[in-house]
């Protein structure tokens, strides 16, 4: 290339991002290659008539070993002679585009992106349409930022680990404790991020265009961050195959198979002695071969270093560790171990260069699907820009997501509030460490600088409904000093109502920080009870910010505490969402996606015990609503409304006969009543599973207000089988009903998948006998029996 050509090429490249309205760089641009003195038509990797597989192979085959290795880290350096620029793989979009990671940043022109509620609160809506819509809005902003030169195209979200233990610090990032709900959230959010309209199905899934590339993480059995000195960099999760199949793998399987996610990230921990990023059974055999991933597998950042220095796995050298992970199926290293040591690993004969080629093929096919080489089909998304970031529509969607997820835990006929009339204004006391919350509302994996598009604080929004007296009572959520409590009580005197904003934040529960106890921190509970005992403070309404549950038994049962609201971490628009519910502009319908346990739960089993089922020998009570056999503060699925709903099962079969293949074998299972059956169960894998169980439910709004309602449908296995779940959620639906309205909902359940159990040998079985279907939770639930039988053809 002549000096003039080089200068022209640099000017052309820099001009791509010189304007706020610039469009992203496209690799296969004939003008660029012409400036380099190359005819693009001679390069198969830019031939759009060839498959992505062929194009990726041609590109990789043109690289030297050193050039290949330099592309295997999250900060790929590119190959200048091939017009291949560097690429930053690591960006985050857990609940909005974040500047965590190297791939995305904000500037003076774009200072923030929309902050949606953290995942645990959005999940509480039990609204699959909402989850997908949020994904679409987030990916619009991501593409807009990419067009402006501020973001890449690959976002390592969502986090779909099951919240197995209430002490885990990352519950705010996850969709809760039920693996089915987690999987449905993953599927919908990923589809919202990735899908390009008109290209939902393609003959070759590896050619399906992507809007952005999502990543389901952290694979797998990852939910200990730092508990009593035991951290994720050293933890060995001892997990049975039964629990792996039933709980820890299911959401990832759904994310890959149903969500068609572009990548999966392996976790820091070991599972039964093997680091997940070096386990070929988990990566190559499960994710890629059994589930047929159309994409790449990435390491959590510095996982190979953790494998060497944290786990000291096999006392590997860096070269040996790199060889193991490459052979196990790890394509991309978030870190520098691949780029620093992979060349030596090949030269020492520890791994074939072919393994590196395979990884690069997977990576470049994803980038081609994202339009990095050719642009998106029909120029889709090129029109997105500054006006699509922090748009009024997205801010309203953020507020609505918070409204839909917020859970009403207690209400002594106090809410919604209606005070004053005409020009007369009520007086409200607004107290507590979260009363004027901003950054606390957006949780983690939001903006590192804490700048949001706009903050709607509880204090400001309540001020719109009356005169406000404000006193935090505590300087922070740890509330280590009670000196502010009497001041808050004095401030509340004469109020028509007192709002107490309490709970947790990232100083208590966060990545790398697990909880030790399930109580309010410091003096927070004393603040509430002192207010409750005080005269002339009006009804006490408590609003809790948290992800994990808190034992609030004292205030739950206190007669002077009139109402309790759980608001999760509601995002930057959380203040107006909370006010809308308090003052009746919105009827709450959220349901808890996790169990709230009593405080002594933490004394009954260590956080490091991975088993889900109760262990009578150790007095372990079990975990999650599926297996926990003790009392709760609030159960999974709990949530009140300002109106009432009733259910009627209009139709359900009493008998379902499953057709078995002529040579299909029966499977023996342990029956508690000692009865011997000719065919107690069959393997789901061996069955055609074509039988559909149709359940028709009528839901009626019998109260005095319009409102949404979440219908939860559980299956219950026959009672004579050892080790089965108490119940498990197999379907859910959120519906809106006006006063007196009746809606008929039809659920179509696959007989095998919705009524199966996981046996102690990890086989998925469909047992014969009397199953149950339960609609709803608690006293309002209705149920019916369905018998399953087999018939050989």
C-alpha positions in Angstrom: 0.0 0.0 0.0 1.4 3.4 -1.0 1.6 6.2 1.6 -1.2 8.0 -0.2 -3.4 4.8 -0.2 -2.7 4.3 3.5 -3.6 7.9 4.3 -6.8 7.6 2.3 -7.7 4.4 4.0 -7.2 5.9 7.5 -9.3 9.0 6.6 -12.0 6.7 5.3 -12.0 4.5 8.4 -12.0 7.4 10.8 -14.8 9.2 9.0 -17.0 6.1 9.7 -17.3 7.3 13.3 -16.7 11.1 13.0 -20.4 12.0 13.3 -23.1 11.2 15.7 -25.1 10.0 12.8 -22.4 7.7 11.5 -23.1 4.1 10.5 -21.0 1.2 11.7 -18.0 -0.1 9.8 -18.7 -3.0 7.5 -15.8 -5.4 6.7 -16.7 -6.4 3.2 -16.7 -2.9 1.7 -15.2 -2.9 -1.8 -14.1 0.7 -1.6 -11.9 -0.1 1.4 -10.3 -3.1 -0.2 -9.7 -1.0 -3.3 -7.8 1.5 -1.2 -5.8 -1.4 0.0 -5.0 -2.4 -3.5 -7.1 -5.6 -3.2 -10.1 -6.8 -5.3 -12.7 -7.8 -2.8 -14.4 -10.1 -5.4 -11.3 -12.4 -5.2 -11.9 -13.0 -1.5 -14.4 -15.8 -0.7 -14.9 -14.6 2.9 -16.6 -11.6 1.4 -18.7 -13.6 -1.2 -22.3 -13.3 0.0 -23.3 -16.2 -2.3 -21.3 -18.6 -0.1 -22.5 -20.0 3.2 -21.2 -18.4 6.4 -19.4 -21.7 7.2 -17.4 -21.6 4.0 -16.7 -17.9 4.3 -15.5 -18.2 7.9 -13.2 -21.1 6.9 -11.7 -19.1 4.1 -11.0 -16.2 6.4 -9.4 -18.3 9.1 -7.4 -20.3 6.6 -5.8 -17.0 5.5 -4.4 -16.3 9.0 -1.1 -17.4 10.5 -1.2 -19.2 13.8 -0.1 -16.0 15.6 -2.9 -14.0 13.9 -5.4 -16.7 14.8 -4.4 -16.7 18.5 -4.7 -12.9 18.7 -8.4 -13.2 17.9 -9.3 -15.6 20.7 -9.5 -13.0 23.5 -12.4 -10.7 24.2 -10.3 -7.8 23.0 -9.5 -9.3 19.6 -6.8 -7.3 17.8 -7.9 -7.9 14.2 -5.8 -8.6 11.1 -5.0 -5.3 9.2 -3.9 -7.0 6.0 -7.3 -8.7 5.7 -9.2 -5.4 6.5 -10.3 -7.2 9.7 -10.4 -4.6 12.6 -10.2 -5.4 16.3 -13.4 -6.4 18.0 -14.5 -6.0 21.7 -16.7 -9.0 22.5 -17.6 -8.0 26.1 -20.6 -5.8 26.5 -23.5 -6.2 29.0 -27.3 -5.7 28.7 -28.7 -7.4 31.7 -31.6 -4.9 32.2 -30.5 -2.1 29.8 -27.3 -1.3 27.9 -24.4 -1.0 30.4 -20.9 0.4 30.2 -19.6 -2.7 32.1 -17.2 -4.4 29.8 -14.8 -3.1 27.1 -17.2 -3.1 24.2 -19.6 -0.3 25.3 -19.0 3.2 26.6 -20.9 6.5 26.9 -19.7 9.9 25.9 -20.9 13.5 26.0 -23.4 12.9 23.3 -24.9 9.6 24.7 -24.5 9.8 28.5 -26.8 6.9 29.5 -29.2 4.2 28.3 -32.6 3.2 29.7 -32.4 1.4 33.0 -35.1 -1.2 33.3 -35.9 -2.9 36.5 -33.5 -5.6 37.6 -34.4 -9.1 36.3 -35.8 -10.4 39.6 -38.5 -7.7 39.5 -39.3 -8.0 35.8 -39.7 -11.7 36.4 -42.3 -11.1 39.1 -44.6 -9.8 36.4 -44.8 -13.4 35.0 -45.5 -11.7 31.7 -43.6 -13.4 28.8 -44.6 -10.6 26.3 -43.1 -8.0 28.6 -39.8 -9.9 28.9 -39.5 -10.1 25.1 -40.6 -6.4 24.7 -37.9 -5.3 27.1 -35.3 -7.3 25.1 -36.5 -5.6 21.9 -36.1 -2.1 23.5 -32.7 -2.9 24.9 -31.4 -4.2 21.6 -32.8 -1.1 19.8 -30.7 1.0 22.1 -27.7 -1.4 21.7 -27.9 -1.1 17.9 -28.3 2.6 18.1 -25.1 2.8 20.2 -23.4 0.5 17.8 -24.3 2.8 14.9 -22.8 5.7 16.9 -19.6 3.8 17.4 -20.2 3.3 21.1 -21.0 -0.4 21.3 -20.3 -3.7 19.8 -22.9 -6.3 18.8 -22.3 -9.1 21.4 -23.9 -8.7 24.9 -23.2 -11.2 27.6 -26.6 -11.3 29.1 -28.9 -12.6 30.6 -27.9 -14.3 33.8 -30.1 -17.4 34.1 -28.7 -19.2 37.2 -31.4 -20.6 39.4 -31.7 -18.8 42.8 -31.2 -21.9 44.8 -30.3 -20.2 48.1 -31.8 -17.0 49.6 -28.3 -15.8 50.7 -26.9 -15.6 47.1 -25.8 -12.0 46.4 -26.7 -12.1 42.7 -30.4 -12.9 43.0 -31.2 -9.5 41.7 -29.7 -10.5 38.3 -31.7 -13.7 38.0 -35.3 -14.8 37.2 -35.8 -16.5 40.5 -35.9 -20.0 41.9 -38.0 -22.0 39.4 -36.0 -23.5 36.6 -39.0 -23.5 34.2 -39.7 -19.8 34.8 -36.0 -19.0 34.5 -35.9 -20.9 31.2 -39.0 -19.1 29.9 -37.6 -15.7 30.9 -34.3 -16.6 29.1 -36.1 -17.7 25.9 -38.2 -14.5 25.7 -35.5 -12.0 26.6 -33.0 -13.6 24.2 -35.6 -13.6 21.4 -36.2 -10.0 22.1 -32.5 -9.2 21.9 -31.7 -11.3 18.9 -34.6 -11.8 16.6 -34.7 -10.0 13.2 -38.3 -9.8 11.9 -38.8 -11.9 8.8 -35.9 -14.2 9.6 -37.2 -16.2 12.6 -36.7 -19.4 10.7 -34.0 -20.2 8.2 -33.0 -23.4 6.5 -29.6 -23.3 8.2 -29.9 -21.8 11.8 -26.2 -20.8 11.5 -27.3 -18.3 8.8 -30.1 -16.7 10.7 -29.5 -13.0 11.1 -29.1 -11.6 14.6 -30.0 -8.1 15.9 -27.5 -8.5 18.7 -25.8 -11.6 20.1 -27.1 -12.6 23.5 -25.3 -14.9 26.0 -26.9 -17.2 28.6 -24.7 -17.4 31.7 -23.2 -18.8 34.0 -23.0 -22.4 33.0 -23.6 -24.1 35.5 -24.5 -24.8 39.1 -23.1 -21.3 39.9 -24.6 -19.6 42.9 -22.0 -19.1 45.5 -20.1 -15.8 45.3 -18.5 -15.2 48.6 -20.0 -16.8 51.7 -18.0 -17.0 54.9 -14.7 -17.0 53.1 -15.8 -19.5 50.4 -15.7 -17.8 47.0 -16.6 -18.6 43.5 -12.9 -18.8 42.5 -12.3 -21.8 44.7 -15.8 -23.4 45.1 -16.4 -27.0 44.1 -20.1 -27.5 43.6 -20.9 -31.1 44.5 -24.0 -31.8 42.6 -25.9 -35.0 41.8 -26.8 -35.7 38.2 -30.4 -35.6 39.2 -30.2 -32.0 40.4 -28.1 -31.1 37.4 -30.8 -32.3 35.0 -33.8 -31.2 36.9 -32.6 -27.7 38.1 -29.2 -26.4 37.0 -29.2 -27.4 33.3 -32.8 -27.0 32.4 -32.8 -23.2 31.9 -29.7 -23.4 29.7 -31.2 -26.1 27.6 -34.3 -24.0 27.1 -32.2 -20.9 26.3 -30.2 -22.9 23.6 -33.0 -24.9 22.1 -36.0 -22.5 22.4 -34.2 -19.2 22.5 -31.5 -20.1 20.0 -29.0 -18.0 21.9 -25.8 -17.0 20.2 -23.5 -17.9 23.1 -23.2 -19.6 26.5 -20.7 -18.6 29.2 -19.1 -21.1 31.5 -18.7 -20.3 35.2 -15.8 -19.9 37.6 -16.7 -22.8 39.8 -15.9 -26.5 39.6 -18.6 -29.1 39.4 -17.7 -32.3 41.1 -14.0 -31.5 40.8 -13.8 -30.2 37.2 -13.8 -26.5 36.3 -16.8 -25.9 34.1 -14.7 -24.2 31.4 -12.5 -27.3 31.1 -15.3 -29.9 31.1 -15.9 -31.5 27.7 -19.0 -33.2 29.0 -20.6 -29.9 29.8 -19.3 -27.9 26.8 -18.8 -30.0 23.7 -21.0 -32.9 24.6 -23.9 -31.1 26.2 -24.1 -27.5 24.9 -22.8 -28.1 21.4 -23.7 -31.7 20.5 -26.8 -32.5 22.5 -28.4 -29.1 22.5 -27.0 -28.0 19.1 -25.8 -24.5 20.0 -25.6 -22.2 17.0 -22.9 -19.9 18.3 -19.9 -19.8 20.6 -18.9 -20.7 24.1 -17.2 -17.9 26.2 -15.4 -18.0 29.5 -16.3 -15.8 32.4 -13.6 -13.2 32.6 -10.2 -14.6 33.7 -11.7 -18.1 34.2 -8.5 -19.8 32.9 -6.5 -17.9 35.4 -8.9 -18.9 38.1 -8.6 -22.5 37.0 -4.8 -22.3 37.4 -4.4 -20.2 40.6 -7.8 -20.7 42.3 -8.6 -24.3 41.7 -5.0 -25.4 40.9 -6.6 -27.9 38.6 -4.1 -30.7 37.9 -1.4 -28.1 38.7 -1.6 -27.1 35.1 0.8 -24.8 33.4 -0.9 -21.9 31.5 -0.2 -23.8 28.2 -1.8 -27.0 29.6 -4.9 -25.1 30.9 -5.3 -23.4 27.5 -5.1 -26.7 25.7 -7.7 -28.3 28.1 -10.2 -25.5 27.6 -9.8 -25.4 23.9 -10.3 -29.2 23.6 -13.3 -29.0 26.0 -15.0 -26.6 23.6 -14.3 -23.1 25.0 -14.1 -20.8 22.0 -13.5 -17.4 23.5 -11.3 -16.4 26.5 -12.4 -13.3 28.3 -8.9 -12.4 29.3 -5.4 -12.9 27.8 -4.6 -16.6 28.4 -5.5 -17.7 25.0 -3.7 -14.9 23.3 -0.6 -15.3 25.6 -0.3 -19.1 25.6 -2.2 -20.8 22.8 0.7 -20.5 20.3 3.0 -22.2 22.7 0.4 -24.9 23.5 0.2 -25.7 19.8 3.9 -25.8 19.3 4.4 -28.0 22.4 1.9 -30.5 20.9 -0.7 -30.0 23.7 -3.5 -29.0 21.3 -4.0 -29.0 17.6 -4.3 -25.8 15.6 -7.5 -27.3 14.3 -9.1 -26.7 17.7 -8.3 -23.0 17.3 -9.8 -23.0 13.8 -13.0 -24.5 15.1 -13.3 -21.8 17.8 -12.7 -19.0 15.2 -15.2 -20.5 12.9 -17.8 -20.3 15.6 -16.9 -16.7 16.5 -16.8 -15.4 12.9 -20.1 -17.1 11.9 -21.8 -15.2 14.7 -20.2 -11.9 13.6 -21.4 -12.6 10.1 -24.9 -13.3 11.3 -24.8 -9.9 13.2 -24.0 -8.1 9.9 -20.4 -7.1 10.9 -19.2 -8.3 7.5 -22.0 -7.4 5.2 -24.5 -5.2 7.1 -27.9 -6.4 8.3 -30.4 -7.7 5.8 -32.1 -4.8 4.0 -30.2 -2.3 6.1 -32.3 -3.2 9.1 -31.4 -1.1 12.2 -29.2 1.4 10.4 -31.7 4.1 11.0 -31.4 3.7 14.8 -29.6 6.6 16.5 -29.6 9.0 19.4 -33.3 9.6 19.5 -33.9 5.8 20.1 -31.9 5.9 23.3 -33.7 7.0 26.5 -36.8 7.6 24.4 -40.0 8.5 26.1 -41.4 5.1 25.0 -38.5 3.2 26.6 -38.8 5.2 29.8 -42.5 4.4 30.0 -41.8 0.7 29.3 -39.3 0.8 32.2 -41.9 2.3 34.5 -44.5 -0.2 33.3 -42.2 -3.2 33.9 -41.8 -2.0 37.4 -45.5 -1.6 37.9 -46.2 -5.0 36.5 -43.5 -6.7 38.8 -44.1 -4.9 42.1 -45.7 -7.3 44.7 -48.2 -6.3 47.3 -47.4 -8.4 50.3 -49.8 -7.0 52.9 -52.8 -4.7 52.8 -55.2 -4.0 55.7 -57.7 -2.2 53.4 -55.4 0.8 53.4 -54.2 0.8 49.8 -54.8 2.4 47.4 -54.6 5.7 49.3 -57.1 8.5 48.7 -56.7 11.5 50.9 -58.0 15.0 50.7 -60.3 16.7 48.1 -60.2 19.8 46.1 -57.4 22.2 47.0 -56.8 20.5 50.3 -53.5 18.7 50.3 -52.6 15.8 52.5 -49.4 15.6 54.5 -47.1 12.6 54.1 -44.0 11.5 56.0 -41.5 9.8 53.7 -38.7 8.2 55.7 -36.1 5.4 55.5 -32.8 5.0 53.7 -34.4 4.4 50.3 -36.9 7.2 50.5 -34.9 9.4 48.1 -33.3 6.5 46.2 -31.6 6.9 42.8 -28.6 4.7 42.1 -29.9 2.0 44.5 -33.0 1.5 42.3 -30.9 0.4 39.2 -29.0 -2.4 40.9 -25.9 -3.8 39.3 -24.8 -4.2 35.7 -26.3 -0.8 35.1 -24.2 2.3 34.5 -20.8 2.2 36.3 -21.0 6.0 36.7 -24.5 5.7 38.1 -25.9 8.2 35.5 -29.4 7.2 34.2 -31.5 8.9 31.5 -33.7 10.2 34.3 -34.4 9.3 37.9 -37.9 9.1 39.3 -37.4 9.0 43.0 -40.0 7.9 45.6 -39.7 11.2 47.4 -40.4 13.3 44.3 -43.3 11.1 43.1 -45.0 11.0 46.5 -44.6 14.8 46.6 -46.9 15.1 43.6 -49.8 13.8 45.8 -49.3 15.9 48.9 -47.1 17.9 51.2 -44.1 15.8 52.2 -41.9 15.7 55.3 -38.7 13.8 54.6 -36.2 12.2 57.0 -34.1 9.2 56.1 -33.7 7.9 59.7 -30.5 6.0 58.6 -27.6 7.3 56.6 -27.5 4.1 54.5 -29.1 0.7 54.3 -26.8 -0.9 56.8 -28.3 1.5 59.4 -25.6 0.8 61.9 -26.5 3.8 64.1 -30.0 4.2 65.5 -29.6 7.9 66.4 -31.7 8.9 63.4 -34.7 6.8 64.4 -36.2 9.2 67.0 -35.8 12.1 64.5 -37.7 10.1 61.8 -40.5 9.3 64.3 -40.7 13.0 65.3 -40.8 14.0 61.6 -43.8 11.7 61.0 -45.9 13.3 63.7 -49.1 14.7 62.2 -48.8 12.9 58.9 -51.9 11.6 57.2 -49.8 8.5 56.1 -46.2 7.5 56.7 -44.1 5.7 54.0 -41.1 3.8 55.1 -38.6 2.9 52.4 -36.2 0.2 53.6 -34.5 -3.0 52.4 -31.1 -3.9 50.9 -28.7 -2.6 48.3 -25.4 -3.6 46.7 -23.6 -3.1 50.0 -25.5 -6.1 51.3 -26.3 -8.3 48.3 -24.2 -8.2 45.2 -21.8 -10.0 42.9 -18.9 -11.3 45.2 -21.1 -10.6 48.3 -23.5 -13.2 49.6 -25.6 -12.6 52.7 -25.1 -14.2 56.1 -28.6 -13.6 57.4 -32.1 -12.9 56.2 -33.0 -10.0 58.4 -33.3 -6.2 57.9 -29.8 -4.7 58.3 -29.0 -2.7 61.5 -31.8 -0.5 62.9 -34.1 -0.7 59.9 -36.7 -3.0 61.7 -36.5 -0.8 64.8 -37.3 2.3 62.6 -40.4 0.6 61.3 -41.6 -0.6 64.7 -40.9 2.7 66.5 -43.0 4.4 63.8 -45.7 1.9 64.2 -46.0 2.4 67.9 -45.9 6.2 67.6 -49.2 8.2 67.8 -50.5 10.5 65.1 -48.4 9.2 62.1 -51.3 7.8 60.0 -51.2 4.4 58.5 -47.7 2.9 58.0 -46.9 1.7 54.5 -43.6 -0.1 54.1 -41.8 -0.4 50.8 -39.0 -2.8 50.5 -36.1 -2.7 48.0 -34.3 -6.1 47.8 -33.7 -9.1 45.6 -33.5 -11.9 48.1 -36.2 -12.4 50.7 -36.2 -10.8 54.1 -37.8 -12.3 57.2 -40.3 -9.5 57.9 -42.5 -11.6 60.2 -42.5 -8.9 62.9 -43.9 -6.2 60.6 -46.0 -8.6 58.6 -47.9 -9.4 61.8 -47.8 -6.0 63.4 -51.4 -4.5 63.4 -50.1 -0.9 63.0 -48.2 -1.7 59.8 -51.0 -1.3 57.3 -49.4 -2.3 54.0 -46.2 -3.8 52.7 -44.9 -3.6 49.1 -41.9 -5.4 47.6 -40.4 -3.3 44.9 -37.3 -5.3 44.1 -34.8 -2.9 42.4 -37.3 -1.1 40.2 -35.0 0.7 37.8 -34.6 4.5 37.3 -38.4 5.0 36.8 -39.2 3.1 40.0 -40.4 6.1 42.0 -43.4 6.7 39.8 -44.2 3.0 39.5 -44.4 2.7 43.3 -46.5 5.9 43.6 -48.9 4.7 40.9 -49.6 1.6 42.9 -49.8 3.3 46.3 -52.3 5.9 45.0 -54.4 3.5 42.9 -53.3 4.4 39.3 -52.3 0.8 38.9 -53.6 -2.4 40.5 -50.6 -4.6 41.6 -50.4 -8.1 40.1 -46.8 -9.2 40.7 -46.0 -12.5 42.2 -42.9 -13.5 44.2 -40.5 -15.5 42.0 -38.6 -16.8 45.1 -39.6 -18.2 48.5 -39.2 -15.8 51.4 -37.8 -18.0 54.2 -37.8 -17.4 58.0 -34.5 -16.1 59.4 -33.5 -19.5 61.0 -33.4 -21.1 57.6 -29.7 -20.1 57.3 -29.0 -22.1 60.5 -30.4 -25.3 59.1 -28.0 -25.8 56.1 -24.9 -24.3 54.7 -25.0 -22.3 51.6 -22.5 -24.6 50.0 -24.8 -27.6 50.2 -26.1 -27.9 46.6 -28.8 -30.5 47.1 -32.4 -29.5 46.5 -34.2 -32.2 48.3 -34.6 -32.4 52.1 -32.1 -34.5 54.0 -33.7 -35.9 57.2 -30.3 -37.3 58.4 -28.9 -33.8 58.5 -32.2 -32.0 59.2 -31.9 -30.1 55.9 -35.3 -28.7 55.0 -34.9 -28.7 51.3 -34.7 -25.8 48.9 -37.2 -23.8 46.7 -40.9 -24.3 46.8 -40.5 -27.6 44.9 -38.8 -29.3 47.9 -38.8 -27.0 50.9 -40.8 -28.6 53.7 -40.9 -25.9 56.3 -43.0 -22.7 57.0 -42.4 -19.6 55.0 -42.7 -15.8 55.5 -44.2 -15.7 52.0 -44.3 -18.6 49.5 -43.2 -18.6 45.9 -46.0 -17.1 43.7 -47.5 -15.0 46.5 -48.9 -11.6 45.6 -52.1 -9.6 46.5 -54.3 -7.3 44.4 -56.8 -4.5 45.0 -59.5 -6.9 43.7 -60.3 -10.6 43.9 -60.2 -13.4 41.5 -61.7 -16.9 41.4 -60.9 -20.0 39.3 -63.0 -22.7 37.8 -61.6 -25.7 36.0 -64.0 -25.9 33.0 -62.3 -28.9 31.4 -59.6 -31.3 32.2 -59.3 -35.0 31.2 -59.7 -37.6 33.9 -57.6 -40.2 31.9 -54.7 -39.8 29.5 -53.5 -42.8 27.7 -50.0 -42.8 26.4 -49.2 -44.9 23.3 -46.0 -46.8 23.7 -43.8 -48.3 21.0 -44.0 -52.0 20.5 -40.6 -52.7 22.0 -40.5 -49.8 24.5 -39.3 -50.8 27.9 -40.8 -50.0 31.2 -38.8 -48.4 34.0 -39.0 -49.4 37.6 -39.2 -46.7 40.3 -39.4 -46.8 44.1 -43.0 -46.7 45.2 -43.7 -45.8 48.8 -46.7 -48.0 49.3 -44.8 -51.1 48.2 -47.3 -51.9 45.4 -45.7 -53.6 42.3 -46.9 -52.4 39.0 -46.3 -54.0 35.6 -45.2 -50.7 34.1 -44.8 -48.0 36.7 -43.0 -45.5 34.4 -41.4 -45.1 30.9 -38.5 -43.1 29.7 -39.6 -39.8 28.2 -36.6 -40.0 25.7 -38.0 -43.3 24.3 -41.6 -41.9 24.0 -43.1 -40.1 21.0 -44.7 -37.7 23.5 -47.5 -36.5 21.1 -50.3 -36.6 23.7 -51.5 -33.1 24.6 -53.3 -32.5 27.9 -55.7 -29.6 27.5 -56.7 -27.7 30.6 -59.4 -25.0 30.3 -59.7 -22.5 33.2 -62.2 -19.8 33.8 -60.9 -16.8 35.7 -63.4 -14.2 37.1 -62.7 -10.8 38.6 -65.1 -10.8 41.6 -63.9 -7.6 43.2 -64.5 -3.9 42.7 -61.4 -2.9 40.6 -60.1 -3.8 37.1 -56.8 -5.5 37.3 -54.3 -8.0 35.9 -53.9 -11.4 37.4 -51.2 -14.1 37.1 -52.6 -17.7 36.7 -50.1 -20.3 37.9 -50.6 -23.9 36.8 -48.7 -26.6 38.7 -48.5 -30.4 38.2 -48.3 -32.7 41.1 -46.9 -36.3 40.6 -48.5 -39.4 42.2 -48.1 -39.3 46.0 -46.7 -42.9 46.2 -43.4 -42.0 44.4 -40.3 -41.3 46.6 -38.3 -38.1 46.0 -40.6 -36.2 43.8 -41.3 -32.4 44.0 -44.1 -31.2 46.1 -45.4 -29.5 43.0 -43.8 -27.9 39.9 -44.9 -25.0 37.8 -45.6 -26.1 34.2 -47.5 -23.1 32.8 -48.5 -19.5 33.7 -50.4 -16.7 32.1 -51.0 -13.0 33.0 -54.4 -11.7 32.0 -56.3 -8.5 32.5 -59.9 -8.5 33.7 -62.4 -5.8 34.2 -64.7 -5.9 37.2 -67.1 -8.9 36.8 -65.3 -10.0 33.6 -64.7 -13.7 33.0 -61.9 -15.0 30.7 -61.4 -18.5 29.6 -57.8 -19.7 29.3 -56.7 -22.8 27.5 -53.4 -24.5 28.5 -52.1 -27.2 26.2 -49.6 -29.3 28.1 -47.3 -32.0 26.7 -48.2 -35.1 28.7 -44.6 -36.3 28.9 -42.8 -33.0 29.6 -45.4 -31.5 32.0 -46.1 -34.6 34.1 -42.6 -36.2 34.1 -40.3 -36.6 37.0 -36.5 -36.9 37.2 -35.5 -40.2 38.9 -32.6 -40.6 41.2 -30.6 -42.0 38.3 -31.2 -38.7 36.4 -33.6 -40.3 33.8 -36.6 -38.3 32.9 -39.6 -40.6 33.5 -43.4 -40.4 33.0 -45.0 -42.3 35.8 -48.3 -44.0 35.6 -51.0 -43.3 38.2 -53.0 -40.4 39.5 -51.4 -37.0 38.9 -52.9 -33.7 39.8 -53.2 -30.2 38.3 -53.4 -27.3 40.7 -54.4 -23.8 39.6 -53.3 -21.0 41.9 -51.6 -20.7 45.3 -53.0 -21.2 48.8 -56.6 -21.0 49.7 -57.8 -19.8 46.3 -56.3 -22.8 44.5 -58.4 -25.3 42.7 -57.3 -28.8 41.5 -58.3 -31.8 39.6 -57.0 -35.4 39.2 -55.6 -36.8 35.9 -54.7 -40.5 35.6 -51.9 -41.5 33.3 -51.9 -45.0 31.8 -49.9 -46.7 29.1 -50.9 -48.8 26.1 -48.5 -50.7 23.8 -49.2 -50.5 20.1 
